[in-house]
Amino acid sequence: MNTPYNIYFQIDSNYYLGSQIRASNKKIELFYHYVNARNKKVDFEHLDTGQISSGYLPDHVSFHFDGQIHTKAKDSRKRKQYLSELKCEINPFNLERNNFTPIFLESINISDSQLIQNRFKLVERSETVNKPLIDLTGLNSFSLILFSKCERTNPNAILENEHIRKLNSIVGVQIKDVFSVDDKAQKFKNTSGFSTEIIVLAVQNIWEEFSKIEHHITGEIGKQGGNSVITPPIELLGRMVNLNKNR
């Protein structure tokens, strides 16, 4: 998949470009781009230290075959910085037959027009013609889950998984040949012998609701625009709604 894959949304009579998935076939890297968020100034808190920093919303999250995961953003001077550098234990792009793994979860608040404008890019309807379109009309929030899977894994096996089937699905989109057999043969000593595909699954917001946020300086109460979880354990996905209800 050398060309970017755009994820479009419809809310009432408006159409939006919400996210973009891009692959580097040479390096075997996958990028999840926040199309409209990268130029939005924010203050954010480092949960490990409690320190408040100023900067911009993330540009993208990148997933690498060696398990490295980076979230790229910019500081207040627009200098590149990486947030939440993690490493998972497996190569998510060289899975065997019948295997799949969740690699990213994003929940998005669309309860008012300003939140939508901050996160999505308004586009003409003509741009979405003959392309997968996720209709979010009537929802205040939703979640996107990205799965990496072997081409020989039936997509229905994901939806029928004992944990995933607890979620309320809206629609699923399958992206084929993200990394081909030849792509992986150039990079890996041992390959599964199958191409890698990505499933984008839209579900009703698994967190059920978003918290109100108090500004650390002004005390102003605002709305949480969203949250994300990198490489969420599949066992946790089916429990998140219940965990939220018991908060």
Buried (B, 14 or more C-beta within 10 A) or exposed (E): BEEEBBBBBBBEEBBBBBBBBBBBBEEBBBBBBBBBBBEBEBEBEEEEEEEEBEBBBBBBBBBBBEBEBBBBBBEEEEEEBEBBEEEBEEBBBBBEEEBBBBBBBBBBBBBEEEBBEBBBBEBEEEEBEEEBBBBBEEBBBBBBBBBBBBBBBEBEEBBEBEBBEBBEEBEBBBBEBBBBBEBBEEBBEEBBBBBBBBBBBBBBBBBBBBEEEEEEEEEEEEBBBBBBBBBBEBEBBBEBBEEEEEE
